Amino acid sequence: MEKAIKRYMPIFVLPTLAAFTVGFIAPFLVGIWLSFCKFTTITDARLVGFVNYAKVFSDATFIHSLWFTTLFTIVTVVLINFLAFAVAMALTMKIRGNYVFRTIFFMPNLIGGIVLGYIWSLLLNGILAFWMRTLTYSATYGFWGLVILMLWQQVGYMMIIYIAGIQNIPRDLIEAARIDGANKWQELRYVILPMLMPSITVCTFLTLTNGFKLFDQNLALTNGEPSQKSEMLAMNIFSTFYGRNGWEGVGQAKAVIFFIIVGAVALTQNYLSRRKEVEQ
């Protein structure tokens, strides 16, 4: 069987590798090259060195969107994982209808980001109208509107991952801890959380990258208003590339910087989390 797999592996691997090269690797490398060029289309690209990168860090909107996105990501990572873990703990107990509740909590993840953005803009603007406000009244309203939307969408998805991790914990460890006199807090701290670190690693990685990459919800909910104060990094790159004539190269440079930031943060988080995982 191993010989057959080795013999026919190229037949199955090469089409996928070719598609990945054409659809991802080639555009990625071209994008890096274009970040050093001034262009309107690929055919008229002219090399200008690090001029585009200099403009990136002198662009006040990019710096603001970077800090706005970083704060948003920190808040959502903490809240989503805390709420998802709490719901997962509750739904792994022997309560009636827990599978129905799991389905209900997971359902918002099935709705597209644009649709979610418009739904929550109607809901939140309707509530804020009582105080003569809207989500675009200030960046603070837009920020917390985005946080609420992300919580509603992602808590159920992360809950499923935590439930799988909790159910995978050997019951012998929990029973041994109870026999040794551990209370609920000690059982959670010294047994459940250490054994749940693989799930925590995955959920933290997903919420971290999702927070930085958020675009469609930002577009539908606030569109960066007021005056780009609620504009996140992905949307700032989009508006620079397509909305500012002659800044296509700067937008591409922002995209490269964005990739480096997200990659560095995600890899660092993944490394630190995996160091705390324990063997089962």
C-alpha positions, 0 to 999 in steps of 0.5 A, spaced: 500 500 500 505 504 501 508 503 494 502 504 491 501 511 495 508 513 493 507 511 486 500 515 485 501 521 490 503 526 484 497 524 480 493 527 487 498 532 489 500 536 483 493 539 481 492 541 488 499 544 488 498 547 481 492 551 483 495 553 490 501 556 486 497 559 481 491 562 486 496 564 492 503 563 491 504 567 485 499 573 487 503 573 493 510 574 490 507 579 485 504 583 491 510 583 494 514 586 488 508 591 487 509 594 494 516 597 491 512 600 485 508 605 483 503 603 478 495 603 476 495 596 473 501 591 473 503 592 466 505 599 468 509 598 474 515 602 475 520 600 481 520 606 486 524 602 492 521 604 499 517 610 497 511 606 498 513 604 505 515 611 507 508 613 505 505 608 509 508 610 516 506 617 515 499 616 513 495 618 520 489 613 518 493 607 517 496 608 524 489 609 527 486 603 524 492 599 527 491 601 534 483 601 533 484 594 530 489 592 536 484 594 541 478 591 538 482 584 537 484 584 544 477 585 547 474 580 542 479 575 544 478 575 551 471 576 551 469 571 546 474 565 549 471 567 556 464 566 554 465 560 549 468 557 555 463 558 560 457 556 555 461 550 553 462 548 561 454 549 562 452 545 556 457 539 557 453 538 564 447 534 564 441 539 562 435 538 558 436 540 551 443 541 551 444 539 544 438 544 542 442 550 545 448 548 542 445 548 535 442 555 537 449 558 539 452 555 533 447 558 528 450 565 527 456 563 525 452 560 518 450 567 517 455 571 512 459 577 515 455 582 510 448 580 512 450 580 519 453 587 519 446 590 516 442 586 521 446 589 527 446 596 524 439 596 524 438 593 531 443 597 534 441 603 531 434 602 533 436 602 540 441 608 540 435 612 536 432 612 543 438 617 545 438 620 538 445 617 537 447 612 531 453 607 530 457 612 526 456 618 532 463 616 534 468 611 534 466 608 541 459 606 538 462 603 532 467 599 536 462 596 541 457 595 535 463 591 532 465 587 538 457 585 540 457 583 532 463 579 533 461 576 540 454 574 537 457 570 531 463 567 534 462 565 541 458 559 538 463 556 533 469 557 539 464 553 544 464 547 539 471 547 539 471 547 547 466 542 548 470 537 544 476 539 548 472 538 555 469 531 552 476 529 551 478 530 558 479 523 561 474 522 567 479 518 571 483 525 572 477 529 574 474 523 579 481 522 582 481 530 583 475 529 587 477 523 591 483 528 593 478 533 595 479 538 590 473 543 590 470 546 583 475 551 582 481 547 584 478 542 579 477 547 573 484 550 575 489 544 575 485 539 571 480 542 566 484 548 564 491 544 563 488 539 559 484 544 555 490 547 552 490 545 545 483 547 544 485 554 548 490 554 543 486 553 537 480 558 539 485 563 541 489 563 534 482 563 530 479 569 534 486 573 534 486 572 526 479 573 525 480 580 529 485 582 525 482 580 518 475 583 520 473 587 513 466 585 511 462 586 518 466 593 518 464 595 512 457 593 513 456 596 520 460 602 520 463 603 513 469 606 517 465 612 519 465 617 522 471 620 518 475 613 518 475 613 526 472 606 526 476 603 520 480 597 521 486 595 518 483 590 512 478 596 510 484 601 510 488 597 505 482 596 501 480 604 501 487 606 500 488 601 494 481 602 491 479 609 493 485 613 493 488 615 486 495 614 485 496 610 492 495 603 489 503 601 491 502 604 498 495 600 499 499 594 497 505 596 501 500 596 507 497 589 505 505 586 506 505 590 513 499 587 515 501 580 513 507 581 517 503 583 523 498 578 523 503 572 521 508 575 527 502 575 532 499 569 530 505 565 530 508 568 537 501 566 540 501 559 537 508 558 540 506 561 547 500 557 547 503 550 545 508 551 551 503 550 556 500 544 553 500 537 557 501 530 554 494 526 555 
